[in-house]
Amino acid sequence: MILEFKLNNEERSVDLADENTPLLWVIRDIIGLKGTKFGCGKAACGACTLHVEGEAVRSCSYPAKFAQGKNITTIEGLGNAKAPHPVQQAWIEEIVPQCGYCQPGFMMATAALLNKIPNPTDEDIDRNIINVCRCGTYYRMRKAIHRAAELNQAITPKTDSDV
């Protein structure tokens, strides 16, 4: 199968022997982007979270064939050192990671949450950010999610209806 999709705003084409190969392995092993992590392989921990058409997806259990023609964003496409995404900036400011392994998945899940709920409550966070962190940095992540919401609102242009 020839899989064609857009990855971090760049057109990609990959020849796959098995269309059911998890998207995680296409991203990591074939394309070589290592920011999206393998955790459990059962869509339970969230380390492999990336965006498909703006939605948070657990890529370890997402068959590559479903990515055909879609827009995929990984942590590498969220922002960069010169222009970090508000979530990445908040993670830095709040010094969130300990080991850091799960953090790309948490940041991707958070970015998707903020696209749906720009100013989430603690309840919204608990209901939507269900990734697992073995280091237990949940308190710092919660602070960072609230900070990211502030940063995101500061850069979102106001419209006439907001005034």
Contacts in CASP RR format, 6 or more apart in sequence:
PFRMAT RR
TARGET T0000
AUTHOR 0000-0000-0000
METHOD contacts of the structure
MODEL  1
MILEFKLNNEERSVDLADENTPLLWVIRDIIGLKGTKFGCGKAACGACTL
HVEGEAVRSCSYPAKFAQGKNITTIEGLGNAKAPHPVQQAWIEEIVPQCG
YCQPGFMMATAALLNKIPNPTDEDIDRNIINVCRCGTYYRMRKAIHRAAE
LNQAITPKTDSDV
1 15 0 8 1.000
1 16 0 8 1.000
1 18 0 8 1.000
1 19 0 8 1.000
1 64 0 8 1.000
1 65 0 8 1.000
2 13 0 8 1.000
2 14 0 8 1.000
2 15 0 8 1.000
2 16 0 8 1.000
3 12 0 8 1.000
3 13 0 8 1.000
3 14 0 8 1.000
3 15 0 8 1.000
3 16 0 8 1.000
3 19 0 8 1.000
3 26 0 8 1.000
3 64 0 8 1.000
3 65 0 8 1.000
3 67 0 8 1.000
3 68 0 8 1.000
4 11 0 8 1.000
4 12 0 8 1.000
4 13 0 8 1.000
4 14 0 8 1.000
4 68 0 8 1.000
4 69 0 8 1.000
5 11 0 8 1.000
5 12 0 8 1.000
5 67 0 8 1.000
5 68 0 8 1.000
5 69 0 8 1.000
5 70 0 8 1.000
5 71 0 8 1.000
5 72 0 8 1.000
6 12 0 8 1.000
6 69 0 8 1.000
6 70 0 8 1.000
6 71 0 8 1.000
6 72 0 8 1.000
7 27 0 8 1.000
7 31 0 8 1.000
7 33 0 8 1.000
7 72 0 8 1.000
7 73 0 8 1.000
7 74 0 8 1.000
8 72 0 8 1.000
8 73 0 8 1.000
8 74 0 8 1.000
8 76 0 8 1.000
8 77 0 8 1.000
9 71 0 8 1.000
9 77 0 8 1.000
12 31 0 8 1.000
14 26 0 8 1.000
14 30 0 8 1.000
14 31 0 8 1.000
14 64 0 8 1.000
16 26 0 8 1.000
16 30 0 8 1.000
16 64 0 8 1.000
19 63 0 8 1.000
19 64 0 8 1.000
19 65 0 8 1.000
20 63 0 8 1.000
20 64 0 8 1.000
20 65 0 8 1.000
21 63 0 8 1.000
21 64 0 8 1.000
22 41 0 8 1.000
22 59 0 8 1.000
22 60 0 8 1.000
22 61 0 8 1.000
22 62 0 8 1.000
22 63 0 8 1.000
22 64 0 8 1.000
23 50 0 8 1.000
23 52 0 8 1.000
23 57 0 8 1.000
23 59 0 8 1.000
23 62 0 8 1.000
23 63 0 8 1.000
23 64 0 8 1.000
23 66 0 8 1.000
23 67 0 8 1.000
23 72 0 8 1.000
24 36 0 8 1.000
24 38 0 8 1.000
24 48 0 8 1.000
24 59 0 8 1.000
24 60 0 8 1.000
24 62 0 8 1.000
26 64 0 8 1.000
26 67 0 8 1.000
27 33 0 8 1.000
27 36 0 8 1.000
27 50 0 8 1.000
27 59 0 8 1.000
27 72 0 8 1.000
27 74 0 8 1.000
28 34 0 8 1.000
28 35 0 8 1.000
28 36 0 8 1.000
28 38 0 8 1.000
33 74 0 8 1.000
33 76 0 8 1.000
35 74 0 8 1.000
35 75 0 8 1.000
35 76 0 8 1.000
35 104 0 8 1.000
36 48 0 8 1.000
36 49 0 8 1.000
36 50 0 8 1.000
36 59 0 8 1.000
36 74 0 8 1.000
36 75 0 8 1.000
36 104 0 8 1.000
36 105 0 8 1.000
37 47 0 8 1.000
37 48 0 8 1.000
37 101 0 8 1.000
37 102 0 8 1.000
37 104 0 8 1.000
37 105 0 8 1.000
38 47 0 8 1.000
38 48 0 8 1.000
38 60 0 8 1.000
39 45 0 8 1.000
39 46 0 8 1.000
39 47 0 8 1.000
39 48 0 8 1.000
39 60 0 8 1.000
39 102 0 8 1.000
40 46 0 8 1.000
40 47 0 8 1.000
40 60 0 8 1.000
41 48 0 8 1.000
41 60 0 8 1.000
41 61 0 8 1.000
42 60 0 8 1.000
42 61 0 8 1.000
43 58 0 8 1.000
43 60 0 8 1.000
43 61 0 8 1.000
44 132 0 8 1.000
45 102 0 8 1.000
45 131 0 8 1.000
45 132 0 8 1.000
46 58 0 8 1.000
46 102 0 8 1.000
46 105 0 8 1.000
46 106 0 8 1.000
46 109 0 8 1.000
46 130 0 8 1.000
46 131 0 8 1.000
46 132 0 8 1.000
47 101 0 8 1.000
47 102 0 8 1.000
47 104 0 8 1.000
47 105 0 8 1.000
47 131 0 8 1.000
47 132 0 8 1.000
48 58 0 8 1.000
48 59 0 8 1.000
48 60 0 8 1.000
48 105 0 8 1.000
49 56 0 8 1.000
49 57 0 8 1.000
49 58 0 8 1.000
49 59 0 8 1.000
49 104 0 8 1.000
49 105 0 8 1.000
49 106 0 8 1.000
49 108 0 8 1.000
49 109 0 8 1.000
49 131 0 8 1.000
50 56 0 8 1.000
50 57 0 8 1.000
50 59 0 8 1.000
50 72 0 8 1.000
50 73 0 8 1.000
50 74 0 8 1.000
50 75 0 8 1.000
50 105 0 8 1.000
50 108 0 8 1.000
51 57 0 8 1.000
51 72 0 8 1.000
51 73 0 8 1.000
51 74 0 8 1.000
51 108 0 8 1.000
51 111 0 8 1.000
51 112 0 8 1.000
52 62 0 8 1.000
52 66 0 8 1.000
52 67 0 8 1.000
52 70 0 8 1.000
52 71 0 8 1.000
52 72 0 8 1.000
53 70 0 8 1.000
53 71 0 8 1.000
54 71 0 8 1.000
54 73 0 8 1.000
54 112 0 8 1.000
54 115 0 8 1.000
55 112 0 8 1.000
56 108 0 8 1.000
56 109 0 8 1.000
56 111 0 8 1.000
56 112 0 8 1.000
56 113 0 8 1.000
73 108 0 8 1.000
74 104 0 8 1.000
74 108 0 8 1.000
75 104 0 8 1.000
75 105 0 8 1.000
75 107 0 8 1.000
75 108 0 8 1.000
78 85 0 8 1.000
78 87 0 8 1.000
78 88 0 8 1.000
78 107 0 8 1.000
78 108 0 8 1.000
78 111 0 8 1.000
79 85 0 8 1.000
79 88 0 8 1.000
84 92 0 8 1.000
85 107 0 8 1.000
85 111 0 8 1.000
86 114 0 8 1.000
86 148 0 8 1.000
86 149 0 8 1.000
86 151 0 8 1.000
86 152 0 8 1.000
86 155 0 8 1.000
87 107 0 8 1.000
87 110 0 8 1.000
87 111 0 8 1.000
87 114 0 8 1.000
87 144 0 8 1.000
87 145 0 8 1.000
87 148 0 8 1.000
87 152 0 8 1.000
88 107 0 8 1.000
89 148 0 8 1.000
89 151 0 8 1.000
90 144 0 8 1.000
90 145 0 8 1.000
90 147 0 8 1.000
90 148 0 8 1.000
90 151 0 8 1.000
91 97 0 8 1.000
91 103 0 8 1.000
91 107 0 8 1.000
91 144 0 8 1.000
91 148 0 8 1.000
93 144 0 8 1.000
93 147 0 8 1.000
94 140 0 8 1.000
94 141 0 8 1.000
94 143 0 8 1.000
94 144 0 8 1.000
94 147 0 8 1.000
95 140 0 8 1.000
96 103 0 8 1.000
96 106 0 8 1.000
96 137 0 8 1.000
96 140 0 8 1.000
96 141 0 8 1.000
96 144 0 8 1.000
97 103 0 8 1.000
97 135 0 8 1.000
97 137 0 8 1.000
98 135 0 8 1.000
98 136 0 8 1.000
98 137 0 8 1.000
99 134 0 8 1.000
99 135 0 8 1.000
100 135 0 8 1.000
101 134 0 8 1.000
102 131 0 8 1.000
102 132 0 8 1.000
102 133 0 8 1.000
102 134 0 8 1.000
102 135 0 8 1.000
105 131 0 8 1.000
106 129 0 8 1.000
106 131 0 8 1.000
106 133 0 8 1.000
106 141 0 8 1.000
109 128 0 8 1.000
109 129 0 8 1.000
109 130 0 8 1.000
109 131 0 8 1.000
110 129 0 8 1.000
110 141 0 8 1.000
110 144 0 8 1.000
110 145 0 8 1.000
110 148 0 8 1.000
113 120 0 8 1.000
113 124 0 8 1.000
113 125 0 8 1.000
113 128 0 8 1.000
113 129 0 8 1.000
113 145 0 8 1.000
114 120 0 8 1.000
114 145 0 8 1.000
114 148 0 8 1.000
114 149 0 8 1.000
114 152 0 8 1.000
116 128 0 8 1.000
117 124 0 8 1.000
117 128 0 8 1.000
118 149 0 8 1.000
118 152 0 8 1.000
118 153 0 8 1.000
118 156 0 8 1.000
119 149 0 8 1.000
119 153 0 8 1.000
120 128 0 8 1.000
120 145 0 8 1.000
120 146 0 8 1.000
120 149 0 8 1.000
122 142 0 8 1.000
125 142 0 8 1.000
125 145 0 8 1.000
129 141 0 8 1.000
129 145 0 8 1.000
133 141 0 8 1.000
END
